[in-house]
Structures are given as structure tokens and as C-alpha cells.
Amino acid sequence: ATMSKVSREFLRQHIDEMLTESAEKKRNFTETIELQIMLKNYDPSRDKRFSGTLKLPHIPKPRMKICMLGDQKHCDEAKAAGIEAMDVDALKKLNKDKKLVKKLAGKYDAFMASPTLIKQIPRILGPGLNKAGKFPTLVTHDVNLSDKVTEIRSTIKFQMKKVLCLALALGNVAMTKEELEKNIVLAVNFLVSLLKKNWQNVKSLIIKTTMGRPHRIY
């Protein structure tokens, strides 16, 4: 796949520089690499807001914390696979307390839920998880939980809010240049396909590491 408006050479050069700069200033954590998108000719109040999800070929956030809200079978499976889990009783103990639900939402990056539980979540927890943008992903019993975790960690969401800027984690500095390039190209092409006027809606594209300087690629 290629990006019609960004040459591969130019992109590779910036990925190179970004990784070199990150390696020179060794941080005591693995920096995330994010793509920042500025839009133009787009009015969030009038134009149709877009959203889409894309599964990347290489996991951008391997350390993403995920919790299984499960029935007994799913909780047992989760524990066996080293995935944190909570059953219905544990959720009921939160007593719909907004602070506790908010704390739960803050503790994990994403949630999965069994079919029997997902329907009960609004009743047991209130709207807290939904408000945090972390409503659980439904998982049926024929799906392998570890595979589902990998899928959630690989999936990015494009969601247009009221502002003209979007930022997405697309990788980290421990990935190879080729892996980063693949993720960036796929994500940019997917985003452009969601936009009404495609590239005419893109003002700028920037890649940067958590602590690094911005590299403008378009």
C-alpha cells in the first residue's frame, strides 16, 4: 500500500530521525508513537462526523491493560490466560458509586464482557464506562480470549469529535521501522478514505514519540 500524497522515502527518513532521536535520549519507559492529524475544509458542527475502526498489522500498544467482565466460564478462562477479570458480584460491590466506577474505568484501557453480562452493565454500573469511552467489547464463548486481547490491542478508532485535530497511538519505539511504516501507511489511507473530500480535508500529518519533537510528514 502507498500513500498517494506522501512519498515512502520521505516517510522513512522521518521514521529514521524520530527513532534515532528517541534512542539518543533514553527514557525509562517505551515511548508511544502517535499520529496527529489536522483537518481542513471541515465543519464539525455541520459536516457528518465520521468514525471507523481499523485493525493494524502490528500491535501499537502491547501493554494495554484489559479486563474481562465475565461469567464464571469466562473468568476462569481469563485467569488461566493471565487476563484480569471481574465477575458480577465484584461489579455489584461497586454499588453504582460514580467514583468507584470512574476509578475502574481509569485502571484499564479497555474491557471485554460476556453476553450475559454486557446487557446488565448499565444497570449494575450506571453510565460510567460508556462516559469514559470504554464500553466493553462483546466476547462470545467460541472466541479465544487471548486472540481477542490481541485484536483489541491492535485496533485503533478514528472518531471525529468537535475539534479539527485527531491523535492516535500507532506504535512504539520498540517496533521496527518496517512495522511502523506499515501501521502509519494503513492508518493514513484508512483515515483519508473516511473523509468526504479525501486528501483535500487533510491540513497536516505529524508523527512524534511521547517525549520527542513533531515530524511533519504532510
Salt bridges, closest charged atoms under 4 A:
GLU9 OE2 - ARG12 NH1 3.35
ASP16 OD1 - LYS177 NZ 2.83
GLU17 OE1 - HIS14 ND1 3.98
GLU17 OE1 - ARG213 NH2 3.40
GLU17 OE1 - HIS215 ND1 3.71
GLU21 OE2 - ARG213 NH2 2.99
GLU21 OE1 - HIS215 NE2 3.16
ASP43 OD2 - ARG46 NH1 3.42
ASP47 OD1 - LYS196 NZ 3.52
ASP71 OD1 - HIS74 ND1 3.89
ASP71 OD2 - HIS141 NE2 2.76
GLU77 OE2 - LYS73 NZ 3.75
GLU84 OE2 - LYS65 NZ 3.99
GLU151 OE2 - LYS148 NZ 3.38
GLU179 OE2 - HIS58 ND1 3.72
GLU181 OE2 - ARG8 NE 2.55
GLU181 OE1 - ARG12 NE 2.80
